Amino acid sequence: MADEAAHEKDPSLALVRASLDGPLRVGLSDGRLLTGTFLCLDRQRNILMRDTMETRPESEQPERRVGLVLVPFAHVTSCFALLAIQ
């Protein structure tokens, strides 16, 4: 219970919770960008997204719909969430 109380005051956790169901852009180690709706972040820091579009720079087909994706944390190089300012 004490651990849960400490998490409630963690500003990083509050930021992640505020980002849920919002637009998220994730950069991958191979240069691809994934843009979709942020669903969850697990204990291993893997990212689950829905309605995801994959962007491949310098490709014949630069963008494609990939739907539901689980992004392993080991491949994440950047992550940007668009948050509403309150």
C-alpha positions in Angstrom: 0.0 0.0 0.0 2.8 2.4 0.8 4.3 1.8 -2.7 0.9 2.7 -4.3 0.8 5.9 -2.3 4.3 6.9 -3.6 3.3 6.2 -7.2 0.2 8.5 -6.8 2.6 11.4 -6.2 5.1 10.6 -9.0 4.9 13.3 -11.6 6.1 10.9 -14.4 3.2 8.6 -13.7 0.8 11.5 -13.7 2.1 12.5 -17.1 1.7 9.0 -18.5 -1.9 8.8 -17.2 -2.7 12.2 -18.7 -1.5 10.9 -22.1 -3.7 7.8 -22.2 -6.1 7.7 -25.1 -4.3 10.6 -26.7 -2.2 10.8 -29.8 1.4 9.5 -29.5 4.4 9.4 -31.9 7.1 6.9 -31.3 10.5 6.8 -33.1 12.1 3.4 -33.6 15.7 2.3 -33.7 15.4 1.4 -37.4 14.2 4.9 -38.4 10.5 4.2 -38.6 7.9 6.5 -36.9 4.7 5.1 -35.4 1.8 7.5 -34.8 -1.4 6.3 -33.1 -3.5 6.4 -30.0 -1.7 5.5 -26.7 -3.4 2.6 -24.9 -1.0 1.5 -22.2 2.5 1.2 -20.9 3.5 -2.0 -19.1 6.0 -2.6 -16.4 8.7 -3.4 -19.0 7.9 0.0 -20.6 6.5 -1.6 -23.8 4.0 0.7 -25.5 0.6 -0.4 -26.8 -1.0 1.7 -29.5 -4.1 1.5 -31.6 -5.1 3.0 -35.0 -1.4 3.2 -35.8 0.2 4.5 -38.9 3.8 3.6 -39.8 6.0 6.1 -41.6 9.1 4.9 -43.3 11.4 7.6 -44.6 12.9 7.0 -48.0 10.5 4.2 -49.0 8.3 3.6 -52.0 5.3 3.3 -49.7 6.1 6.0 -47.1 3.1 5.4 -44.9 0.9 2.4 -44.1 -1.8 1.5 -41.6 -0.7 -1.1 -39.1 -3.6 -0.9 -36.6 -2.8 -2.3 -33.1 0.9 -2.5 -32.2 3.0 -3.4 -29.2 6.3 -1.5 -29.3 9.1 -3.1 -27.3 10.9 -0.5 -25.2 14.3 -1.7 -26.5 13.4 -0.3 -30.0 12.1 3.1 -28.8 14.4 6.1 -29.5 11.8 8.9 -29.0 8.3 9.3 -27.8 6.1 12.4 -28.1 2.5 12.8 -26.7 0.2 15.7 -27.5 -1.3 16.8 -24.3 -4.2 19.3 -23.7 -3.0 22.3 -21.7 -5.3 22.8 -18.7 
